[in-house]
Amino acid sequence: MSTRRPNRTPSQSKASPQTTRHAGTGKLRIVGGEWRSRQLPVANVEGLRPTPDRIRETLYSWLTGWVAGARCLDAFSGTGALGLEALSRGAEHTTFIEYSPIAAKLLKENLAILKCTTGEVIHTDALQWLNQKATQPFNLVFLDPPFHKGMVAPVCEKLHSNGYLSDNALVYIESEVALGVPEVPAHWQLWKEKTAGQVTCRLFRAG
């Protein structure tokens, strides 16, 4: 899974900007929807790689019937694989939050390549961004934060307390197996779960 996460720390993001162009040698492949099989460049940021195809296929099988017309938040977007997949499959809009300036810039460029006007990239820290009150809630939220940083619980709490979730919202969380079931608000219900290697993927009914 993405051990990637340039959203991590400022030191990880500052190392690269002067030494490389935005695109590296990796590729992101959209696995379904309007842009199926389209390949996009991945930012040249250490450790950055897309959520594997098979995991996205599983997730979007779970989400059948939920994506079309949805407003989505990809809170630790990295390559943007999860949010781009949603847009390809008919989501109304996706907001991408990314800390790395290189990854955020290339994600904007990839949206332009796709001629997509329904994705917004915000270059900022996800936890800080979620501190503000929501102006409009989301139907689908994708959380793939840095592993072993204890970020899942505070992010979920902010999503709940600051009004980021619609009445029927679903929240997808990728976390390290060692974490166990992440701490989420008491009323959230675990709906789907799958472990692949050292990563567990969970889908919660949060609305």
Helices and strands as residue ranges (DSSP letters): H 10-14, E 23-29, E 39-43, H 53-62, E 71-74, H 81-88, E 93-98, H 101-113, E 119-123, H 126-130, E 138-143, H 152-161, E 165-176, G 177-179, E 189-196, E 199-205
